[in-house]
Amino acid sequence: MCLGFYLATDRRLDLIPWDQGSPGFHIADLSAAEEAVRTQVSHRFVYYVGSHTECGCGFVDDDGDAAKSRATLTSYVHVLSEAAPVELFLCWDGGYRDAPQHSLQLSAQELASKLPWLGDRAFDDENALVVISKPAA
């Protein structure tokens, strides 16, 4: 099973396809099974976000590429949060309907340091909802 990262916002995003030849950050529409994630977030547009491992595990792993995946996610969320509200919902594959046990409000910069902690919670079957605060002007 894999860790799922779901990004919710009020604006439509361009998809970034998964590239097997150059694995990295990507954004996809929800699968039919993942549609239940919409009940966990408060924004209209919801996307699956993956890392270099294809799933969300790469955002919380300890391997050498995890730092790059975390930095890419953090940068993307930072830029997006300047223009629109952003939420991230984290759960194990299949846990789409399970309410989050952790709700946090973080800046995009704080998100990077909290991702390993959120991953640890997920490994204990504890879903999380992270509201990304708009950067200070």
PEGIZI-V458009 format. One line per field, one symbol per residue. ss: DSSP state (~ for helix, > for strand, _ for the rest). burial: # if it has 9 or more other ideal C-beta (glycine too) atoms within 8 Angstrom, else .. A space follows every 10 residues. Layout:
ss = ???
burial = ???
//
This chain:
ss = __>>>>>>>_ _____>___~ ~~___>>>>_ __~~~~~~~~ ____>>>>>> _____~~~~_ _____~~~~~ ~~~~~~~~~~ ~~~__>>>>> >>________ _>>>>>_~~~ ~~~~~~~~~~ ~~~____>>> >>_____
burial = .########. ..#.#..... ..######.# ...####..# #.#.###### ########## #...##.### ########.# #...###### ###.##...# .#.#.#.#.. ##.###.### ##...##### ##..#..
//
